[in-house]
Amino acid sequence: MRDWSHLVPGWALFLTFLTFFVGIAVLGVLLLHGRARRTFSAEPKWLNLITHTIMITGTFYALLLALTAFSAYGTYTQAGLAVATEAADLSALYRTVSKHPEPARTQLQGLLHAHVDFMVDEAWPAYQRGHSADGELKAENNVHDVLLTFNPESAKDGQLNSLALAELEKWSEARQLRYTYTTAALPTTLWFALLFGALVVILLSCLIPTRTRRALMILVCAVATMISLLLFVVEGIDEPFRGSMIVSVDPYLKAGQTFN
């Protein structure tokens, strides 16, 4: 979705969707109901034809919307799992470096503490604004430098340092995987298809030859409301690190709590 959708709270975005599509439904009924009856009154099977057309169009649109929702939710779930994995690997690295002798232990612990604070206070807000977080690699590089320059005084210290390097590599891989989700988003073309398809379904529904305009208004507004709700949900989980349903930073907060 476009950047403007992230500038308003979730409830306001839902009301925007609802107002737009219900407004299109009301306008469509007012403009098309009477004209459709006059234009197609001579067609004896008009109800069957429009019903068949709506069923085909609605089915294809529902399939597109459902597949899009499943894809967006899958990405959203994987992003949350990537955050949890990264935080778990960071905690494992912290436990390992906490066994190092001084002064390396305090230095490494301080670097990891600072990294957690950076992710919570700076990185997550930057992601939510659609920006990259400058300095995210700083802690990883600094920890790597300390571990490489560490001079073990015993075989145990050497094994411990090798284990810490292995844990650092796991954390680095998890961080890179999580970072790929910070820019994940549905393509603009797909959003155009979803919005345009919604308009087509709503306007076709306005052509149903009901006896009263009020009955058609209720039916079409119900369709428009459901479409608004589903599109709002898709938009909310489209970009996992932005919008009203952002992936939680809680795994990092919990990891920081275990450091104390």
C-alpha positions as CSV (number, residue, x, y, z in Angstrom):
1,M,0.0,0.0,0.0
2,R,1.2,3.6,-0.4
3,D,2.9,5.6,2.3
4,W,-0.2,7.6,3.1
5,S,-1.9,4.6,4.6
6,H,0.7,4.4,7.4
7,L,0.1,8.0,8.4
8,V,-3.3,7.3,10.0
9,P,-4.4,4.9,12.8
10,G,-6.0,1.6,11.9
11,W,-9.5,2.6,12.8
12,A,-9.3,5.7,10.6
13,L,-7.9,3.6,7.7
14,F,-10.8,1.2,8.0
15,L,-13.3,4.1,8.0
16,T,-11.6,5.4,4.9
17,F,-12.1,2.1,3.1
18,L,-15.6,1.8,4.4
19,T,-16.6,5.3,3.4
20,F,-15.1,5.0,0.0
21,F,-16.6,1.7,-1.0
22,V,-20.0,2.2,0.6
23,G,-20.1,5.6,-1.0
24,I,-19.4,3.9,-4.4
25,A,-22.2,1.4,-3.6
26,V,-24.7,4.1,-2.7
27,L,-23.8,6.2,-5.7
28,G,-23.9,3.2,-8.0
29,V,-27.4,2.2,-6.8
30,L,-28.7,5.7,-7.2
31,L,-27.3,6.1,-10.8
32,L,-27.7,2.6,-12.1
33,H,-30.8,1.0,-10.6
34,G,-33.4,2.8,-12.6
35,R,-31.4,2.9,-15.7
36,A,-30.7,-0.8,-15.6
37,R,-34.3,-1.6,-15.3
38,R,-35.2,0.6,-18.2
39,T,-32.4,-0.5,-20.4
40,F,-32.7,-4.3,-19.8
41,S,-36.5,-4.6,-19.1
42,A,-36.9,-6.1,-22.6
43,E,-34.3,-8.8,-21.8
44,P,-36.4,-11.8,-20.4
45,K,-33.4,-13.5,-18.8
46,W,-31.6,-10.4,-17.5
47,L,-31.7,-11.6,-13.9
48,N,-30.1,-14.9,-14.8
49,L,-27.5,-13.1,-17.0
50,I,-26.4,-10.6,-14.3
51,T,-26.5,-13.2,-11.6
52,H,-24.2,-15.5,-13.7
53,T,-21.9,-12.6,-14.4
54,I,-21.7,-11.5,-10.8
55,M,-21.0,-15.1,-9.7
56,I,-18.1,-15.5,-12.1
57,T,-16.6,-12.1,-11.4
58,G,-17.2,-12.4,-7.7
59,T,-15.6,-15.9,-7.6
60,F,-12.5,-14.7,-9.4
61,Y,-12.2,-11.6,-7.2
62,A,-12.8,-13.6,-4.0
63,L,-10.1,-16.1,-5.1
64,L,-7.6,-13.2,-5.8
65,L,-8.4,-11.6,-2.5
66,A,-8.1,-14.8,-0.5
67,L,-4.8,-15.8,-2.1
68,T,-3.5,-12.3,-1.4
69,A,-4.6,-12.4,2.2
70,F,-3.0,-15.8,2.7
71,S,0.2,-14.7,1.1
72,A,0.3,-11.5,3.2
73,Y,-0.5,-13.4,6.4
74,G,2.2,-15.9,5.6
75,T,4.8,-13.2,5.2
76,Y,3.6,-11.5,8.4
77,T,3.9,-14.8,10.4
78,Q,7.3,-15.5,9.0
79,A,8.5,-12.0,9.9
80,G,7.4,-12.5,13.5
81,L,9.1,-15.9,13.6
82,A,12.3,-14.3,12.2
83,V,12.3,-11.7,15.0
84,A,11.8,-14.3,17.6
85,T,14.6,-16.4,16.2
86,E,17.0,-13.4,16.0
87,A,16.2,-12.5,19.6
88,A,16.8,-16.1,20.8
89,D,20.1,-16.3,19.0
90,L,21.1,-13.0,20.6
91,S,20.2,-14.4,24.0
92,A,22.3,-17.5,23.3
93,L,25.2,-15.3,22.3
94,Y,24.9,-13.2,25.4
95,R,25.0,-16.3,27.6
96,T,28.1,-17.6,25.9
97,V,30.1,-14.3,26.1
98,S,29.1,-14.0,29.8
99,K,31.5,-16.9,30.4
100,H,34.4,-15.0,28.9
101,P,37.1,-13.7,31.3
102,E,37.3,-10.0,32.0
103,P,37.6,-7.4,30.5
104,A,36.2,-9.1,27.3
105,R,33.1,-10.2,29.2
106,T,32.0,-6.7,30.2
107,Q,32.9,-5.3,26.8
108,L,30.8,-7.9,25.0
109,Q,27.9,-7.6,27.3
110,G,27.8,-3.9,27.0
111,L,27.8,-4.1,23.2
112,L,24.8,-6.5,23.2
113,H,22.9,-4.4,25.8
114,A,23.4,-1.4,23.6
115,H,22.2,-3.3,20.5
116,V,19.0,-4.3,22.2
117,D,18.3,-0.7,23.2
118,F,19.1,0.4,19.7
119,M,16.6,-2.1,18.1
120,V,13.8,-1.1,20.5
121,D,14.3,2.7,20.6
122,E,15.6,3.4,17.1
123,A,15.3,0.5,14.7
124,W,11.7,-0.4,15.1
125,P,10.4,3.3,14.9
126,A,12.6,3.7,11.8
127,Y,11.1,0.6,10.2
128,Q,7.6,1.8,11.0
129,R,8.4,5.0,9.1
130,G,9.7,3.1,6.1
131,H,13.3,3.9,6.7
132,S,16.3,1.7,7.2
133,A,18.0,1.7,10.6
134,D,21.5,3.1,10.3
135,G,23.8,1.4,12.8
136,E,22.2,-2.0,12.9
137,L,25.4,-3.7,11.8
138,K,27.5,-1.8,14.3
139,A,27.0,-4.2,17.3
140,E,27.6,-7.3,15.1
141,N,30.8,-5.9,13.7
142,N,32.0,-4.7,17.1
143,V,31.3,-8.1,18.8
144,H,33.0,-9.8,15.9
145,D,36.1,-7.6,16.3
146,V,36.3,-8.3,20.0
147,L,36.0,-12.1,19.6
148,L,38.6,-12.1,16.9
149,T,41.1,-10.1,19.0
150,F,40.4,-12.1,22.1
151,N,43.6,-14.0,23.3
152,P,42.6,-17.1,25.1
153,E,44.8,-18.1,28.0
154,S,43.6,-21.7,28.2
155,A,42.1,-24.3,26.0
156,K,38.7,-23.8,27.7
157,D,38.8,-20.1,26.9
158,G,39.7,-21.0,23.3
159,Q,36.7,-23.4,23.0
160,L,34.4,-20.8,24.6
161,N,35.5,-18.2,22.1
162,S,35.0,-20.5,19.1
163,L,31.5,-21.2,20.5
164,A,30.8,-17.5,20.7
165,L,31.9,-17.0,17.1
166,A,29.6,-19.8,16.0
167,E,26.7,-18.2,18.0
168,L,27.6,-14.8,16.4
169,E,27.3,-16.4,12.9
170,K,23.9,-17.8,13.8
171,W,22.7,-14.5,15.0
172,S,24.1,-12.7,11.9
173,E,22.1,-15.1,9.6
174,A,18.9,-14.6,11.7
175,R,19.4,-10.9,11.6
176,Q,19.8,-10.8,7.8
177,L,16.8,-13.0,7.3
178,R,14.7,-10.7,9.6
179,Y,15.9,-7.7,7.8
180,T,14.6,-8.9,4.4
181,Y,11.1,-8.7,5.9
182,T,11.4,-5.0,6.8
183,T,10.9,-4.1,3.1
184,A,8.4,-6.9,2.3
185,A,5.2,-5.5,0.6
186,L,2.6,-6.5,-2.0
187,P,3.4,-5.1,-5.4
188,T,1.5,-2.0,-6.5
189,T,0.0,-3.8,-9.5
190,L,-1.6,-6.3,-7.2
191,W,-3.1,-3.5,-5.1
192,F,-4.5,-1.9,-8.2
193,A,-6.1,-5.2,-9.2
194,L,-7.7,-5.6,-5.7
195,L,-9.1,-2.1,-5.7
196,F,-10.3,-2.1,-9.3
197,G,-11.8,-5.5,-8.9
198,A,-13.7,-4.3,-5.8
199,L,-15.2,-1.5,-7.8
200,V,-16.2,-3.9,-10.6
201,V,-17.9,-6.3,-8.2
202,I,-19.8,-3.5,-6.4
203,L,-20.9,-1.8,-9.6
204,L,-22.1,-5.1,-11.2
205,S,-24.1,-5.7,-8.0
206,C,-25.9,-2.4,-8.6
207,L,-27.4,-3.9,-11.8
208,I,-29.4,-6.5,-10.0
209,P,-33.1,-5.8,-11.0
210,T,-34.7,-5.6,-7.6
211,R,-38.2,-4.2,-7.2
212,T,-37.1,-1.5,-4.8
213,R,-34.0,0.6,-4.7
214,R,-33.9,0.3,-0.9
215,A,-33.5,-3.5,-1.1
216,L,-30.7,-3.2,-3.6
217,M,-29.0,-0.5,-1.5
218,I,-28.9,-2.9,1.5
219,L,-27.5,-5.7,-0.5
220,V,-24.8,-3.7,-2.3
221,C,-23.7,-1.9,0.9
222,A,-23.3,-5.2,2.6
223,V,-21.0,-6.4,-0.2
224,A,-19.1,-3.1,0.0
225,T,-18.7,-3.4,3.8
226,M,-17.3,-6.9,3.6
227,I,-14.8,-5.9,0.8
228,S,-13.7,-2.9,2.9
229,L,-13.1,-5.2,5.9
230,L,-11.1,-7.7,4.0
231,L,-9.0,-5.1,2.2
232,F,-8.3,-3.4,5.6
233,V,-7.0,-6.6,7.0
234,V,-4.8,-7.2,4.0
235,E,-3.4,-3.7,4.2
236,G,-2.8,-4.1,8.0
237,I,-0.5,-7.2,7.5
238,D,0.9,-6.3,4.1
239,E,4.1,-4.7,5.4
240,P,5.0,-6.5,8.6
241,F,7.1,-3.7,10.1
242,R,4.7,-0.8,9.2
243,G,1.1,0.1,9.7
244,S,-1.4,-0.7,12.4
245,M,-0.4,-4.4,12.8
246,I,3.3,-4.1,13.0
247,V,5.4,-7.1,14.1
248,S,6.0,-6.8,17.8
249,V,9.4,-5.9,19.3
250,D,8.6,-7.9,22.4
251,P,11.1,-10.7,21.7
252,Y,13.9,-8.1,21.9
253,L,12.4,-6.7,25.0
254,K,12.3,-10.1,26.6
255,A,15.9,-10.8,25.5
256,G,17.0,-7.6,27.1
257,Q,15.3,-8.6,30.3
258,T,17.3,-11.9,30.4
259,F,20.5,-9.9,30.2
260,N,20.0,-8.4,33.6
